[in-house]
């Protein structure tokens, strides 16, 4: 590895619930990983494949990778090589890129949670309108 292009990736995976194929849930605690990579030969698809292998998740779940862009003061979603290179550029002075990898629902549970949230918000609205009358 070329020492002039080496960079550390500080990867944080917040606590999440894994959806197992048998319908049961596995709870995972927050985990932190550190990787040293060569930014000149590092690419998004290879990195994402490594994350998929390392982070256990269900078939109806996906991984979302983000970082805090301190130049724009906002959280940026990484889904391409250009976004990953931008993360390297932002944190190049410290050579340590802090990444957040979240496990998110993409299947039936996502729809179920959206329906539950919609019902909860309509219940809240009816309580508020009742209190106002």
LINQUIKA-V58054 format. One record per residue. N is the residue number from 1. RES is the residue in one small letter. SS is DSSP state (@ for helix, = for strand, . for the rest). OMEGA is omega in whole degrees, 0 to 359 (* if undefined). NEAR is the number of other ideal C-beta (glycine too) atoms within 10 Angstrom. Layout:
n res ss omega near
N RES SS OMEGA NEAR
N RES SS OMEGA NEAR
//
This chain:
n res ss omega near
1 x . 179 10
2 x . 183 9
3 x . 179 6
4 x . 179 8
5 x . 179 15
6 x = 180 13
7 x = 178 19
8 x = 173 15
9 x = 177 21
10 x = 187 15
11 x = 178 21
12 x = 176 13
13 x = 180 21
14 x . 179 12
15 x . 181 10
16 x = 178 22
17 x = 177 15
18 x = 177 15
19 x = 181 21
20 x . 180 12
21 x . 181 8
22 x . 178 6
23 x . 178 6
24 x . 180 8
25 x = 172 12
26 x = 180 12
27 x = 180 8
28 x = 180 15
29 x . 178 8
30 x . 180 9
31 x = 177 14
32 x = 178 8
33 x = 174 15
34 x = 176 9
35 x = 172 16
36 x = 184 11
37 x = 174 20
38 x = 187 13
39 x . 180 19
40 x . 181 12
41 x . 182 10
42 x . 178 17
43 x . 186 13
44 x @ 184 16
45 x @ 178 9
46 x @ 178 12
47 x @ 180 19
48 x @ 177 16
49 x @ 177 11
50 x @ 178 14
51 x @ 180 18
52 x @ 178 12
53 x @ 186 8
54 x @ 185 14
55 x . 182 19
56 x . 177 13
57 x . 183 21
58 x . 181 18
59 x . 177 10
60 x . 178 13
61 x = 179 20
62 x = 178 15
63 x = 175 15
64 x = 182 12
65 x = 179 20
66 x = 171 18
67 x = 178 22
68 x = 178 15
69 x = 185 16
70 x . 177 10
71 x . 180 8
72 x . 181 10
73 x . 179 7
74 x = 177 9
75 x = 183 10
76 x = 177 15
77 x = 178 10
78 x = 178 22
79 x . 180 13
80 x . 177 12
81 x @ 182 14
82 x @ 178 9
83 x @ 178 16
84 x @ 177 23
85 x @ 176 15
86 x @ 177 17
87 x @ 177 22
88 x @ 181 18
89 x @ 182 13
90 x @ 185 17
91 x . 184 21
92 x . 181 13
93 x . 179 7
94 x . 182 10
95 x . 178 13
96 x = 182 13
97 x = 177 22
98 x = 180 16
99 x = 173 21
100 x = 177 16
101 x = 181 20
102 x = 174 15
103 x = 184 20
104 x = 178 11
105 x = 177 19
106 x . 186 14
107 x . 184 13
108 x @ 181 10
109 x @ 177 15
110 x @ 179 14
111 x @ 179 11
112 x @ 180 11
113 x @ 177 11
114 x @ 178 11
115 x @ 179 10
116 x @ 179 10
117 x @ 179 10
118 x @ 178 10
119 x @ 180 10
120 x @ 181 10
121 x @ 177 10
122 x @ 176 10
123 x @ 179 10
124 x @ 180 10
125 x @ 181 10
126 x @ 178 10
127 x @ 180 10
128 x @ 180 9
129 x @ 178 9
130 x @ 180 8
131 x @ 181 7
132 x @ 182 6
133 x . * 4
//
